[in-house]
Amino acid sequence: MELGIGMFGDLSIDPQTGKPRSAQLKLQEILEQIKLADDIGLDVFGLGEHHRPDYAVSSPEIVLAAAASITKNIKLTSTVTVLSSAEPVKVYQDFSTIDLISNGRAEIGVGRGSFIESFPLFGYDLKNYDQLFEEKLDLLLNINNNEVVNWKGELRAPLINQMVLPRASNNGQLPIWIAVGGTPQSVLRAAVLGLPLIVAIIGGMPKQFQPLIEYYKEQYVKHGHDINKMQVGIHSHSFVADNEANADGYYQNYAAQMDRVGASRGWPPYTKMQYDGGRSKEGALFIGEAAAVTDKILYMHEMFGITRFIGHMDVGDPSHQEMMRSIELFGAKVAPAVRKALTK
């Protein structure tokens, strides 16, 4: 099982001014954090796309390109690229460029987006939410498989004998993961296409997702794909602490960000009871000391048969020092323990 870290570039809000902290500083911190994740031997790093004042990353591919030049082994992926409001030609070109800079370490994670700010920003109509994703995914896969592209859809101008360059290192093909939040239709799409699936499990109880993942596996095989090539991952909020007091104290950061997001979605205020429940064995939060996080990842492997776990670590913008320590603990204690357990 591959083990990695994901981030969105959360920016905490200054309670005195009501303004987010410096995006410039945050981006510099993220690059240091990615380098540490690589140095400590983690398998993958993912960065998500948002267009809000409380997130520093609107262009994951730019940050990942910078990271490609300071890392050696870690895979670099988007978690996710909001493909519905992106241009597939440019998406492929950006990530194939990262792939060439990094000597073959680039991947793309694509999704429809749980935040919708990018649609009006780039001039897309939300009434086409589903069709935009279906068409653009079809085009992206066409580009991934063909240097010369011939394609026609309804919401974008056709491509006729158009070369898309540069080509990625693996015969032009990049790994493309489908990221879902729990919609059966999205899971079925990934299975039919034979694409790797990553499920965002950020609330409730992970076992609620078991039927969905089993559905993906069944449909993947039913549609003629090689079960030995099947990849399933989960992406969950995580934070590794030196002690229980630090893990408990992280609640302040976590609740602040949940409340900011929830304010626009009509959620009630996030409570300590929710936090503690999420940290329990059956909850969706991988927050605690190294041994507890290790046990929970192994429990997810037992439950789902996952091939990848990405711990989303910067919810609520912990300090750079706290982030570096969390990554260090994840790489030095959690990852070796998980790998050892799975090789028995």
Steps between C-alpha positions, in 0.01 A plus 500: 500500500625845407500759776491871442396845607250743352442872554276781381715786628260608775546856621400585854314825559642768727231561764606864534492597132273231356754446222673173404869468563756539221453265204862567404626369832262204489621394156861515611411287801321246280811454287708432811238252614497317167878475507485350849237249387734395218810489720324283758391245241127555449353377172272778380411864556171654389388861473144621443353789301285770660403856415416643842673750730564235766709277270839589352498256208299578188751337261627169642698434183717809556589401855557138395734618224700690759499192721620283212828691493575446872388137542638171374261211552154604620208487256334836441126518438203733515234426761314615308496685171145630451478369146147630437626859497846432355633464147605135445767587245668733748453253786684235304774740389557627853527155652704353216743788559514415872555138398800589285650728764457231767617206288163328488344580840189694398139385535163671462207468738180631342160569650186706453581721797316532829560877490340682208693830499694402187186478284403869494868597520576327169163564340328162530132442567423279800202353316762312294677371812480130409532530124807722528683238703401211274606680182822636639602168649436338162723758335774469763510122456512544123797735536668264745482218245569689180761756398279605208150564627169476320208571729153652493262594781211737561642755745844556348628558149616179326864406455597378153849357446643712779833405659513536880855545625720438690433132559546341840784255553303172509415485128314826553266359765445644847325313782154657534304436821130569542427672832152459644314607809249217513284523186426156350488645149856632537619167637339313210662735249845424640434125498367495143806691379739286705646804675643506854256624763569719801219566746493807723387375841493809718194449716268243645625143527728345237306171507210689340716511185556124492207425266618774265852363477373145457276630220804650328691171525209298363443736208872527427523124447160481327621744235800285415783673681794314653441467874877495554518857369214631714591786735279636777600775740347713771575861586421598860575781742809413701742641753769310691593636841772426753247456778130495574500859626626628163249288310221630722623859458484474121122521540521881499655512153274229366174646630587849371536374143193275520296798616632722218403244240178414677387863515441499125329161506262540789684264736459542875813596699756220522518348848760331715270198516520470120876530515536233766258273316695545179819400677350176631568170324183523292535871422645667191777707664855363504609735776708384795828349602693289249382164636134600482531631144688184398230275642227695323672486161541125539131477591416683175719257306319208660159654431552624144814332362637842413821541302554865596437716806541877486489682831366852445704696751458875490134548597476824697857604420709356786831680547789411271679343795197283582463397137865404468477293818182329385661409166812381679296273729293371209810414300724376782247311715166444327621402152763245617253341741230470232745357248633250751152383592402451138808293414433239769 
